[in-house]
Amino acid sequence: MIHAKSAKGLGSRDDKSVLVQDVKALTALARKRCSDDKAGVRKAAAQLLEGLLLLRASGAGGAAVVLPSPADIAVVQAAAADSLASSPHSPSAHTAILSTTSSCLS
């Protein structure tokens, strides 16, 4: 379940833990939808997953930095290779995810 943002913002520890839970739930949903039957759903899910992985890798909102797992990278790569769901003229964030992961591991 996605929680509504509190009126106070993300100041308290509880707010940050809710944010982390929400991001995890959205990430799981995006992973699942990357294998949907409909190309439009796969494309939107891949874009969402890429954004969430970049968000988690940057430690946004004061959350701990979480690097993409090999399974997440495989899902993004498969989505980028999906000719029905990817746009050949628009750059994908999978390159940024891979470079972020590589630079963090160096």
C-alpha positions in Angstrom: 0.0 0.0 0.0 1.3 3.4 -0.9 1.1 5.9 2.0 0.1 9.5 1.6 2.8 12.1 2.2 2.5 13.7 5.6 1.8 17.4 5.8 5.1 17.9 7.7 7.3 16.6 4.9 10.0 14.0 5.4 11.4 15.2 8.7 10.8 12.3 11.0 12.3 8.9 11.1 8.8 7.4 10.6 8.3 9.4 7.4 11.6 8.1 6.0 10.7 4.5 6.8 7.4 5.0 5.1 9.2 6.4 2.1 11.6 3.5 1.9 8.6 1.0 2.2 6.7 2.9 -0.6 9.8 2.9 -2.9 10.3 -0.9 -2.3 6.6 -1.6 -3.1 6.7 0.5 -6.3 10.0 -1.2 -7.3 8.4 -4.6 -6.8 5.4 -3.6 -8.9 7.5 -2.1 -11.7 9.6 -5.3 -11.8 6.5 -7.4 -12.1 4.9 -5.1 -14.8 8.1 -5.2 -16.9 7.0 -8.6 -18.1 3.3 -7.6 -18.8 1.6 -8.7 -22.0 1.1 -5.1 -23.2 4.0 -3.2 -24.6 2.8 0.1 -23.3 2.7 -1.3 -19.7 6.2 -2.8 -20.1 7.5 0.5 -21.3 6.0 2.5 -18.5 7.1 -0.1 -15.9 10.7 0.0 -17.3 10.7 3.8 -17.1 9.4 3.7 -13.5 11.9 1.0 -12.5 14.8 2.9 -14.0 13.8 6.0 -12.1 13.3 4.2 -8.8 16.7 2.4 -9.1 18.4 5.7 -9.8 16.5 7.3 -6.8 17.6 4.4 -4.5 21.2 4.5 -5.8 21.4 8.2 -5.1 20.2 7.9 -1.5 17.5 10.5 -2.1 15.4 11.8 0.8 18.1 10.9 3.3 17.6 7.1 2.7 20.4 4.7 2.6 22.1 4.2 -0.7 20.9 0.9 -2.3 22.6 -0.2 -5.4 20.7 -2.1 -8.1 20.8 -5.9 -7.7 22.0 -8.0 -10.6 18.4 -9.1 -11.1 17.2 -5.4 -11.3 20.0 -4.7 -13.9 18.9 -7.8 -15.9 15.3 -6.6 -15.9 16.3 -3.1 -17.1 18.6 -4.6 -19.8 15.8 -6.9 -21.0 13.4 -3.9 -21.1 15.9 -1.9 -23.1 16.2 -4.8 -25.6 12.4 -5.1 -26.0 11.8 -3.5 -29.4 8.0 -3.1 -28.8 8.5 -1.3 -25.5 11.6 0.8 -26.0 12.1 3.8 -28.2 15.2 3.7 -30.3 15.5 7.5 -30.4 15.2 8.1 -26.7 18.2 7.3 -24.4 17.4 4.9 -21.6 18.6 5.3 -18.0 20.0 1.8 -18.0 23.4 3.2 -19.0 23.2 5.6 -16.0 22.2 2.8 -13.7 25.2 0.7 -14.8 27.6 3.6 -14.6 26.3 4.5 -11.1 26.7 0.9 -9.9 30.2 0.7 -11.4 31.4 4.0 -9.9 30.0 3.1 -6.5 31.8 -0.3 -6.5 35.1 1.3 -7.5 
